[in-house]
Amino acid sequence: MAEILVVTSKIKEAIKAEGCNTASDAVDALSIKVSKMVKEAAARAKENGRKTVRGIDF
């Protein structure tokens, strides 16, 4: 597994607030999705001639 990009305790809190439990693989799966989103947003910024990723890139 690559580096975790989300705060595990905050994710678990958010899931608990929804009345659910967090499985052991949930945080890793979310981090993978976040990593993919970051790469896609960076690519969009570059396609638009920017080095700065903005909210609209997500």
Number of C-alpha atoms within 10 A of each C-alpha: 7 8 9 15 14 15 10 15 10 10 15 17 14 14 13 12 10 9 8 11 13 13 9 8 8 13 19 18 13 16 19 17 12 15 17 12 14 15 12 14 19 19 16 18 18 14 10 11 9 12 12 12 15 12 7 8 16 13
